[in-house]
Amino acid sequence: MIDKLYKDYYNKLLWYCINLSSSNTSIAEDIVQETFIRGLENAHILNDLSEAQCRSWLYRTAKNIFIDKVRRMANEPKIEEALFEEDDLSKVIVSQLCAYLPDKERVLFWMRYIEGYSSTELGEIFDLPPSTIRSGLSSARNKMSKIYLMQKGKGD
């Protein structure tokens, strides 16, 4: 019976859960999966029900799972800062590539792109014209790009 229910109602139940979860497909898929797992656990009950009753059981179970999930999420402590963000990996890669640069270019690059100084501010700090700073930064970017592409070609 659960095979037939899965074939007949998986997509419909998924759309129902997507609507419940405000278009969060990931949560909706989790709910549908949990619904059918519970269906397997309660196959002895579902086998005795009519198809309409089974359909009703599936939707009611999915709704209850959704409500439980929302309650659980509301009670979880809020994490102030994500443990991993996409930019974290970028910073690691940039840090590794900076190691290949000459000292002066590495310092300029780091101060400009990681610490946020402008070319004018860097010019004042190093007593150089901003155009010289921009030229050095361009050279550093080109070197880092070449190194990155070479390493990427090696399968790194």
Residue, then its C-alpha position, 0 to 999 in steps of 0.5 A: m500500500i505504501d508503494k502505491l501511496y508514494k507513487d500517487y501522492y509524493n509530488k502532490l504532498l511535496w507541493y503541499c509541503i513547499n506551500l506550508s514551508s513558504s517555498n523552502t524546498s529543503i524543509a519540504e523534502d524533509i517533511v515528505q521523507e519523514t511522512f513516508i517513513r512514518g507511513l512505513e512504520n504504520a503500514h499495518i494501520l494504512n493497509d486497513l484504511s481506504e485510499a481516501q483515508c490514507r491520503s488524509w493520513l498522509y496530509r495530516t501527518a505532514k502537517n503535524i511534522f511541519i508544526d513540530k519542526v516549526r516549534r523545534m526551530a522556535n525553541e532552538p537558540k539563535i546562532e549569532e554568527a554562522l559557523f561557516e560562510e562562503d567567504d570563509l573559504s575565499k579568505v583561506i584561498v586568498s591567504q594561501l595565494c598571498a604567501y606566493l607574493p613578494d612582501k611589499e605586494r602581499v602587504l598592499f594586497w592584504m591591506r587593500y582587499i582584506e582590511g579595506y584601506s583605499s589606494t589613497e590611504l595606502g599611498e599616504i601610509f607608504d608615502l607613494p602616489p595612489s597610482t603606484i599603489r594601484s599598479g602594485l595591486s594590479s601586479a599582485r592580482n595578476k600574479m595571484s590569478k596565474i598561481y591560482l590557475m596553475q594550482k587549479g590545473k594540477g587538481d588542487 
